[in-house]
Amino acid sequence: MPTVRIARLLVVFVTAFTLGGCAAMRRHEARDTGDLLVSAGFTTRPADTPERAQQLHAMPPLKLVSESKDGNVVYHYADPYSCHCLYVGDQRAYVEYKRLALQKQIADERLEAAEAEESAAMDWGLWGPRW
């Protein structure tokens, strides 16, 4: 009986930590994307009223969605996790966002490659440093 209790408690703790980690990753992803969107020219609209908060939560979270309005394309990005706001931009801001996102991706990949190369150079294995 105590073993079953301990197993259940362990499952609860593992589940809680896993879900907490996912939420933290979502907040981090939203913050990074939000920074790029603002840099690209998107405007931030906070969900500071109950109506806006309800609309924000009805939108797909962390997804860039396009909408045609009065013959123009408008882009929305709902962030209910980090800033509790809606980012809104036009076609020019979207193109700039894509450019900045590509630059960030390239920089991240270069950093990852440099870290892997540095790690490989430091890994001497079983034989020690190669002199």
Secondary structure in CASP SS format (residue, H / E / C, confidence):
PFRMAT SS
TARGET T0000
AUTHOR 0000-0000-0000
METHOD secondary structure of the structure
MODEL  1
M C 1.00
P H 1.00
T H 1.00
V H 1.00
R H 1.00
I H 1.00
A H 1.00
R H 1.00
L H 1.00
L H 1.00
V H 1.00
V H 1.00
F H 1.00
V H 1.00
T H 1.00
A H 1.00
F H 1.00
T H 1.00
L H 1.00
G H 1.00
G H 1.00
C H 1.00
A H 1.00
A H 1.00
M H 1.00
R H 1.00
R H 1.00
H H 1.00
E H 1.00
A H 1.00
R H 1.00
D H 1.00
T H 1.00
G H 1.00
D H 1.00
L H 1.00
L H 1.00
V H 1.00
S H 1.00
A H 1.00
G C 1.00
F C 1.00
T E 1.00
T E 1.00
R E 1.00
P E 1.00
A C 1.00
D C 1.00
T C 1.00
P H 1.00
E H 1.00
R H 1.00
A H 1.00
Q H 1.00
Q H 1.00
L H 1.00
H H 1.00
A H 1.00
M C 1.00
P C 1.00
P E 1.00
L C 1.00
K C 1.00
L E 1.00
V E 1.00
S E 1.00
E E 1.00
S E 1.00
K E 1.00
D C 1.00
G C 1.00
N E 1.00
V E 1.00
V E 1.00
Y E 1.00
H E 1.00
Y E 1.00
A E 1.00
D E 1.00
P C 1.00
Y C 1.00
S C 1.00
C C 1.00
H C 1.00
C E 1.00
L E 1.00
Y E 1.00
V E 1.00
G E 1.00
D C 1.00
Q H 1.00
R H 1.00
A H 1.00
Y H 1.00
V H 1.00
E H 1.00
Y H 1.00
K H 1.00
R H 1.00
L H 1.00
A H 1.00
L H 1.00
Q H 1.00
K H 1.00
Q H 1.00
I H 1.00
A H 1.00
D H 1.00
E H 1.00
R H 1.00
L H 1.00
E H 1.00
A H 1.00
A H 1.00
E H 1.00
A H 1.00
E H 1.00
E H 1.00
S H 1.00
A H 1.00
A H 1.00
M H 1.00
D C 1.00
W C 1.00
G H 1.00
L H 1.00
W H 1.00
G C 1.00
P C 1.00
R C 1.00
W C 1.00
END
